Amino acid sequence: MTYQETLDYLFTKLPMYSRIGAAAFKEDLTNTIALCEALGNPHKKLQCIHIAGTNGKGSTSHMLAAILQSAGYKTGLYTSPHLKDFRERIRVSGEMIKEEFVVDFVERIKPLIVSIEPSFFEITVAMAFDYFVQEKTDIAIIEVGLGGRLDSTNIITPLLSVITNIGWDHMNMLGNSIEKIAFEKAGIIKPSIPVVIGETRPETKPVFAAKAQEQKAPVVIATDILYVADWHEQPWVLQATIANKKNDERTMYELDLQGIYQLKNILTVLASIRELQKQGWRIPETAIQKGLRHTKKLTGLHGRWEIVQREPLLVLDVAHNEDGIKQIAEQLEITDHDQLHIIIGLVKDKEADKVLSLLPGQATYYFTKAQIPRALPEEQLAQKGHAAGLTGEHFPDVNTALKKALERAKKQDLVIVCGSVFLVGEVEAIEHRLS
């Protein structure tokens, strides 16, 4: 098969969460274990960091990878989903997986695909592990796909586990309470392996403590040791002064990831780097500074309060759940603009009414959808929006909606695209940035 034929095979023959939702989620690790055994258990040959969480795990993964790359380590990075190119999911020191490897890998395991019928995600996890071993990575950052305990990535034994936060998302699979969701995410905590927790809330702290105690895993809560002493938004960077709670020693960092929600993620990242340094990884302060200042350039991360143009200000953000939209609303409040134009599309299994209720009423809305079966039809989204007091029209696709918004917007206005990773991925304005 050619590379394109291989992709068509992966996207159409295998159950894919982005396309069909919960039906693609396998509630055990059997297939992943079988795939990796057939490949010689590559995951057992890797040094890994495992990252879970409701929000922020993508940004945290990319920032850690950028810092480790800047420290001179050959760094693997596995994340999901992708925006434009399947190969974004698997990178080594910023470079996407080679097309030839994707073709060869699928050809090699095709008989096993036929016999065990794995999901798309199970295949990509095994592919990532196999590629990182072939590329002889020094360390690999592995982002959980969904949950933690039963996620395909959870066959690894990492050097460090990281849980960014717990919020409302995927309740149909992870549970209908914050405690149940936290339990699933805490499933990545391994025996005697340290775990960094980014944020806690009263409901989650006991869940993490119980799991860590059961596994005899040392726990570090980032907000117990570090805090944001000051921050400023600059034209293209977010400046953050981070203080040590023990001695109030302060260090200023510049992040090319500009959303103010990154102030939470940077604490998680710095606490994680400290743990790696304790384990003997040589990560100088210069590497931390460089990695945070150039995360997008070094790792190819996009869609996190990403400013595509100014006059009018056009921003793309993949926020798609309750907590993510809350953070967007907070960002909108502190971002200077005259009129606000919000282009939004959601998937069917999100709590659309709850998400829409969090958005500002003083905006013009452009209700639309991503071109996937899971997308909530734009007419239905518009109806829900109008019921929530939001004013606007509906459009069949994001680029039609964006064109209309940019026609209407004046120089001092703000236009944002949000609500779905898949929606942001279809925006034509970012194609040149991903090439």
PyMOL commands that set and color helices and strands:
alter all, ss='L'
color gray80, all
select helices_A, chain A and resi 3-13+17-24+30-38+42-45+57-70+86-89+99-116+120-134+152-155+171-174+178-188+205-215+222-225+262-278+285-293+295-299+322-334+352-357+378-387+398-408+421-425+428-434
alter helices_A, ss='H'
color red, helices_A
select strands_A, chain A and resi 48-52+75-78+90-92+95-96+139-143+160-163+195-197+219-221+226-233+238-244+250-255+306-309+313-316+340-344+364-367+391-394+414-418
alter strands_A, ss='S'
color yellow, strands_A
deselect
rebuild
show_as cartoon
